[in-house]
């Protein structure tokens, strides 16, 4: 998994999975925005999204919402996000 600078390995295992494969922008980010608040703080949500825009949109959403973008898998395509608040 590729990790952004400053991201930690601690607790990187996905706890919940959100399958957005086959959905096009902006649907994966909308699904992420709806699902993450339902999870306890500290939970990692793995978003499966094969839309190429997700590689940019999901990390950008995390920065805008102050959520931790933990990792991505280049061959996944999966994006791990930890709920921080």
C-alpha distances in whole Angstrom, upper triangle without the diagonal:
4,6,10,13,14,11,12,10,13,14,10,11,12,16,17,16,18,18,19,19,22,22,23,23,24,24,20,20,24,22,20,23,25,23,21,25,25,23,24,22,19,18,14,15,12,14,14,15,16,18,17,18,16,13,16,18,15,14,18,19,17,19,22,22,21,18,15,12,9,6,5,5,7,9,9,10,9,9,10,13,15,19,20,24
4,7,10,12,10,11,11,14,15,12,14,15,18,19,18,19,20,20,20,23,23,23,22,23,23,20,20,23,23,20,22,25,23,21,25,26,24,25,23,20,19,16,16,14,15,15,16,16,18,16,17,15,12,14,16,14,12,16,18,16,17,20,21,19,17,14,11,9,6,5,6,8,11,11,12,11,10,10,13,15,19,20,23
4,6,8,6,8,9,12,13,10,13,14,18,19,18,19,21,21,21,24,24,24,23,23,24,20,19,23,22,19,21,24,22,20,23,25,22,22,20,17,17,14,15,14,15,16,17,18,20,18,18,16,13,14,16,14,11,14,16,14,14,18,18,16,14,11,8,6,5,7,9,11,14,14,14,12,10,10,11,13,16,17,20
4,6,6,9,11,14,15,13,16,17,20,21,20,21,22,22,23,25,25,24,22,22,23,20,19,22,22,19,20,24,22,20,23,25,23,23,20,18,18,15,16,16,16,18,18,20,20,18,17,15,12,13,15,13,9,12,14,12,12,15,16,14,13,10,8,7,7,9,12,13,17,17,16,14,12,11,12,13,16,16,20
4,6,9,11,14,16,15,18,19,22,23,24,24,26,26,26,29,28,27,25,25,27,24,22,25,26,22,23,26,25,22,25,27,25,25,22,19,20,18,19,19,20,22,22,23,24,22,21,19,16,16,18,16,12,14,17,14,13,17,18,15,14,11,10,10,10,13,15,16,20,20,20,18,15,14,14,15,18,17,20
4,6,10,12,14,13,17,19,21,23,23,24,26,27,28,31,30,29,27,27,28,25,23,26,26,22,23,26,25,21,23,26,23,22,19,17,18,17,19,19,20,23,23,25,26,24,23,21,18,18,19,17,14,16,17,14,13,17,17,14,13,10,10,9,11,14,17,19,22,22,21,19,16,15,14,14,16,15,18
4,7,9,11,10,13,15,17,19,20,21,23,24,25,28,27,27,25,25,25,22,20,23,23,19,20,23,22,19,21,23,20,19,17,14,15,13,15,15,17,19,21,23,24,22,22,19,17,17,18,15,12,15,16,12,13,16,16,13,11,8,7,6,8,11,14,17,20,19,18,16,13,11,11,10,13,13,16
4,5,8,8,11,14,16,18,20,21,24,25,26,29,29,29,28,27,27,24,23,25,24,21,22,24,22,19,21,23,20,19,16,13,14,12,15,15,18,20,22,24,26,25,24,21,19,20,21,18,15,18,19,15,16,19,18,15,13,9,10,7,9,13,15,18,21,20,20,17,14,12,12,11,14,13,17
4,6,5,9,12,14,17,18,20,23,24,25,29,28,29,28,28,28,24,23,26,25,21,23,25,23,20,22,23,20,19,17,13,14,12,14,14,17,19,22,24,25,25,25,22,20,21,22,19,17,20,20,17,18,22,21,18,15,12,11,8,9,12,14,17,19,18,19,16,14,11,12,11,15,15,19
4,6,8,11,13,16,18,21,23,25,27,30,30,31,30,29,29,25,24,27,25,22,23,25,22,19,21,22,18,17,15,11,12,11,14,15,18,21,23,26,28,27,27,24,22,24,24,20,19,22,22,18,19,22,21,18,15,12,13,10,11,15,17,20,22,20,21,18,16,12,13,11,14,14,17
4,6,8,9,12,15,18,20,23,24,28,28,29,28,28,27,23,22,24,22,19,21,22,19,16,18,19,15,14,12,9,9,8,11,12,16,18,21,24,26,26,26,23,22,23,23,19,18,21,21,17,19,22,20,18,15,12,12,9,11,14,16,20,21,19,19,16,14,11,11,9,12,13,16
4,6,9,12,13,16,18,20,21,25,25,26,25,25,24,20,20,22,21,17,19,21,18,16,18,19,15,15,14,10,9,7,10,10,13,15,18,21,23,23,23,19,18,20,20,17,16,19,19,16,18,21,19,17,14,11,10,7,8,11,12,16,17,15,16,12,11,8,9,8,12,13,17
4,6,9,11,14,16,19,20,24,24,26,25,25,24,20,20,23,20,17,20,21,17,16,19,18,15,15,15,11,9,7,9,9,12,14,17,20,22,23,24,20,19,22,21,18,18,21,20,18,20,23,21,20,16,13,13,10,10,12,13,16,17,14,15,12,11,8,10,10,13,15,18
4,6,7,10,13,15,17,21,21,23,23,22,21,17,17,19,17,14,17,17,14,13,16,15,12,13,13,11,8,5,6,5,9,11,15,18,20,21,22,18,18,20,19,16,16,20,18,16,19,21,19,19,15,13,12,10,10,11,12,16,16,13,14,10,9,7,9,9,12,14,17
4,7,10,13,16,18,22,22,24,24,23,21,18,18,19,16,14,17,17,13,12,14,13,10,11,12,10,6,5,6,7,11,13,17,20,22,24,24,20,20,23,21,18,19,22,20,17,21,23,20,19,16,14,14,13,14,15,16,20,20,16,17,13,12,10,10,10,11,14,16
4,7,10,13,15,19,18,21,21,20,18,15,16,16,13,11,14,14,10,10,12,11,9,11,12,11,8,6,5,6,9,11,14,18,20,22,22,18,19,21,20,16,18,20,18,17,20,21,19,19,15,15,15,14,14,15,16,19,19,16,15,12,12,10,10,10,11,15,16
4,6,9,12,15,15,18,18,18,16,12,14,15,11,10,14,13,10,11,14,13,11,14,15,14,11,9,6,5,6,7,11,14,16,19,19,15,17,19,18,15,17,19,17,17,20,21,19,20,16,16,15,14,14,13,14,17,17,13,12,9,10,9,10,12,13,17,19
4,6,9,12,12,14,15,15,12,9,11,11,8,8,11,11,8,10,13,12,12,15,17,16,13,11,7,6,5,6,9,12,14,17,17,13,15,17,15,13,16,18,16,15,19,20,18,19,16,16,15,15,15,14,15,17,17,13,12,10,10,10,11,13,14,18,19
4,6,9,9,12,14,14,11,9,12,12,9,10,13,13,11,13,17,16,16,19,20,20,16,14,10,8,6,5,7,10,12,15,15,13,15,17,16,14,17,19,17,18,21,22,21,22,19,19,17,17,16,14,14,16,15,12,10,9,11,12,14,16,17,21,22
4,6,6,9,10,11,8,6,9,10,8,9,12,13,12,14,17,17,17,21,22,21,18,16,12,10,7,5,5,8,9,12,12,10,13,15,13,12,15,17,16,17,20,20,20,22,19,19,17,18,17,15,15,16,15,12,10,10,11,13,14,17,18,22,23
4,5,8,11,12,10,8,12,13,11,13,16,16,15,17,21,21,21,24,25,24,21,18,15,12,9,6,5,5,7,11,12,10,13,16,15,14,17,19,18,19,22,23,23,24,22,22,19,19,17,15,14,14,13,11,9,10,12,15,16,20,21,25,26
4,7,10,12,10,9,13,14,13,15,18,18,18,20,23,23,24,27,28,28,24,22,18,16,12,10,7,6,7,11,12,11,14,17,16,16,19,20,19,21,24,24,24,27,24,24,22,23,21,18,17,17,16,13,12,13,15,18,20,23,24,28,29
4,7,8,6,6,10,11,10,12,15,15,15,18,21,21,22,25,26,26,23,21,17,15,12,10,7,8,7,11,11,10,13,15,13,13,17,18,17,19,22,22,22,24,22,23,20,22,20,18,18,18,17,15,13,14,15,17,18,22,22,26,27
4,6,6,7,10,11,11,13,15,16,17,19,22,23,24,27,27,27,25,22,19,17,13,12,9,8,6,9,8,9,12,13,11,13,16,16,16,18,21,20,21,23,22,23,20,22,21,18,19,18,18,16,14,15,15,18,19,23,23,26,27
3,5,6,7,9,11,12,13,15,16,18,20,22,23,26,26,26,24,22,19,17,13,13,10,10,7,9,6,7,11,11,8,10,14,13,12,16,18,17,18,21,20,21,18,21,20,18,19,18,19,18,15,15,15,18,18,21,22,24,25
4,6,6,6,9,10,11,13,15,16,18,20,21,24,24,25,23,21,18,17,13,14,11,12,9,11,8,8,12,11,8,10,13,12,11,14,16,15,16,19,18,20,18,21,20,18,20,20,21,19,16,16,15,18,17,20,20,22,23
4,5,5,6,9,10,11,12,14,16,18,19,22,23,24,21,19,16,15,12,12,10,11,10,12,11,9,13,14,10,11,15,14,13,15,18,17,17,20,18,20,18,20,20,18,20,20,21,18,15,15,15,17,16,19,19,22,22
4,5,5,6,9,10,11,12,15,16,17,20,20,21,18,16,13,12,8,9,7,9,8,11,9,7,11,12,9,8,12,13,11,13,16,16,15,18,16,17,15,17,16,15,16,17,18,15,12,11,11,13,13,16,16,19,20
4,5,5,6,9,10,10,13,15,16,19,19,19,17,15,12,12,9,11,9,12,11,12,10,8,11,10,7,6,10,10,7,10,13,12,12,14,13,15,13,16,16,15,17,18,19,17,14,13,11,13,12,15,14,17,18
4,5,5,6,9,10,12,14,15,19,19,20,18,17,14,14,11,13,12,15,13,15,13,11,14,14,10,10,13,13,10,12,15,14,13,16,15,17,16,19,19,18,20,22,23,20,17,16,14,15,14,16,15,18,18
4,5,5,6,9,11,11,13,17,18,19,16,15,11,12,9,11,11,14,13,16,14,12,15,16,12,11,14,15,12,13,17,16,14,17,15,17,16,18,18,17,19,21,21,18,16,14,13,14,13,15,14,18,18
4,5,5,6,9,10,11,14,15,15,13,12,9,9,7,10,11,14,14,16,14,11,13,14,11,8,11,12,9,10,13,13,11,14,11,13,12,14,15,15,17,19,20,17,15,12,11,11,9,11,11,14,15
4,6,6,7,10,11,14,14,16,14,14,11,13,11,14,14,17,17,18,16,13,16,15,12,10,12,12,9,10,13,11,9,12,11,13,13,16,17,18,20,22,24,21,18,16,14,13,11,12,11,13,13
4,6,7,8,10,13,15,16,15,14,12,14,12,15,15,19,18,21,18,16,19,19,15,13,16,16,12,13,16,15,13,15,14,16,16,19,20,20,22,24,25,22,20,18,16,15,13,14,12,15,14
4,6,6,7,11,12,14,11,11,9,11,10,13,14,18,18,21,19,16,18,19,16,13,16,17,13,13,17,16,14,15,13,15,15,17,18,18,20,23,24,20,18,16,14,13,11,12,10,14,13
4,5,5,8,9,10,9,9,7,10,10,14,15,19,19,21,19,16,18,18,15,12,14,15,12,11,14,14,11,12,10,11,12,14,16,17,20,22,23,20,19,15,13,11,9,9,7,10,10
4,5,8,8,11,10,12,11,14,14,18,19,23,23,24,22,19,21,21,18,15,17,17,14,13,16,15,11,13,11,13,15,17,19,21,23,26,27,24,22,19,17,15,12,11,8,10,9
4,7,9,12,10,12,11,14,14,18,19,23,24,26,24,21,23,23,20,18,19,20,17,16,19,18,15,16,14,16,17,18,21,22,24,27,28,24,23,20,18,16,13,12,10,12,11
4,7,8,6,9,8,12,14,17,19,23,24,26,24,21,22,23,21,17,19,20,17,15,18,19,15,15,13,14,15,16,18,20,22,25,26,23,22,18,16,14,11,10,8,10,10
4,6,6,9,10,14,16,20,22,26,27,28,27,23,24,25,23,19,20,22,19,16,19,19,16,15,13,14,16,16,19,21,24,27,28,25,24,20,18,15,12,10,7,9,9
4,6,9,11,14,17,20,22,26,27,28,26,23,23,24,22,18,18,20,17,14,16,17,14,12,10,11,14,14,17,20,23,26,28,25,24,20,17,14,11,8,5,6,6
4,6,10,13,16,19,21,25,26,27,26,22,22,23,21,18,17,19,17,14,16,18,15,13,10,10,12,11,15,18,20,24,25,23,22,18,16,12,10,6,5,6,8
4,6,10,13,16,19,22,24,25,24,20,21,22,20,16,17,19,17,14,17,18,15,14,11,10,12,11,14,16,18,22,23,20,19,16,13,10,8,6,6,8,10
4,6,10,13,16,19,21,22,21,17,17,19,18,14,14,17,15,12,16,18,15,14,10,9,9,8,10,12,15,18,19,16,16,12,10,6,5,4,6,9,12
4,6,10,12,16,18,19,18,15,15,17,15,12,13,16,14,12,15,17,15,15,11,10,10,10,11,12,14,17,18,14,14,10,8,6,5,6,8,11,13
4,6,10,13,15,16,16,13,13,16,15,11,13,16,14,13,16,18,17,17,13,12,10,10,9,9,10,14,14,11,10,6,5,4,6,9,11,15,17
4,6,10,11,13,13,10,11,13,12,9,11,14,13,12,16,17,16,17,14,13,11,11,11,9,11,13,13,10,8,6,5,6,8,11,13,16,18
4,7,9,12,13,9,11,14,13,11,13,16,15,15,19,20,19,20,17,17,14,14,12,10,10,11,11,7,6,5,7,9,11,15,16,20,22
4,6,8,9,6,9,11,11,10,13,15,14,15,18,19,19,21,18,18,15,15,13,11,11,11,11,8,6,6,8,11,13,16,18,21,23
4,6,9,7,9,12,12,12,14,16,17,18,20,22,22,23,21,20,17,18,15,12,11,10,10,8,6,8,10,14,16,20,22,25,27
4,5,6,8,10,10,11,14,15,15,17,19,20,21,23,21,21,18,19,17,14,14,12,13,12,9,11,12,16,17,21,22,25,27
4,5,6,8,9,11,13,14,15,17,18,20,21,22,21,20,17,18,16,13,13,11,12,12,9,12,12,16,17,21,23,26,28
4,5,6,6,8,11,11,12,14,16,16,18,20,19,19,16,18,16,13,15,13,15,14,12,13,12,16,16,20,22,24,25
4,5,5,5,8,9,10,12,14,15,16,17,16,16,13,15,13,11,12,12,13,12,9,10,9,12,13,17,18,20,22
4,6,6,7,9,11,12,13,15,16,17,16,15,11,13,11,8,10,9,12,11,9,9,8,12,13,16,18,20,23
4,6,6,6,9,10,11,12,14,16,15,15,12,14,13,11,13,13,16,15,12,13,11,13,14,17,19,20,22
4,6,5,6,9,10,10,12,14,13,14,11,14,14,13,15,15,17,16,13,13,11,13,13,16,17,18,20
4,5,5,6,9,10,11,12,10,11,8,11,11,10,13,14,16,14,12,10,8,9,9,12,13,15,17
4,5,5,6,9,10,10,9,9,6,9,9,9,13,14,17,16,13,12,9,10,9,12,13,14,16
4,5,5,6,9,10,10,11,9,13,13,13,16,17,20,19,16,15,12,13,12,14,15,15,17
4,5,5,6,8,8,10,9,13,14,14,18,19,21,19,17,15,12,12,10,12,12,13,14
4,6,5,6,5,6,6,10,12,13,16,18,21,19,17,14,11,10,8,9,9,10,12
4,6,5,6,8,8,12,13,15,19,20,23,22,20,17,14,13,11,12,12,12,13
4,6,8,10,11,15,17,18,21,23,25,24,22,20,16,16,13,14,13,13,13
4,6,9,10,14,16,18,22,23,26,24,22,19,16,15,11,12,10,10,10
4,7,9,12,15,17,21,23,26,24,22,19,16,14,11,10,9,7,8
4,6,9,12,15,18,21,23,21,19,16,13,11,7,6,6,5,7
4,6,9,12,16,18,21,19,18,15,11,9,6,5,7,7,10
4,6,8,12,15,17,16,14,11,8,6,5,7,9,10,13
4,7,11,14,16,14,14,11,8,5,5,7,10,11,15
4,7,10,12,11,11,8,6,5,7,10,13,15,18
4,6,9,8,7,6,4,6,9,12,16,18,21
4,6,5,6,5,7,9,12,15,19,21,24
4,6,6,8,9,12,15,19,22,24,27
4,5,8,11,14,17,20,24,26,29
3,5,8,11,15,18,21,24,26
4,7,10,13,17,20,23,25
4,7,10,13,16,19,22
4,7,10,13,16,18
4,7,10,13,16
4,7,9,12
4,6,9
4,6
4
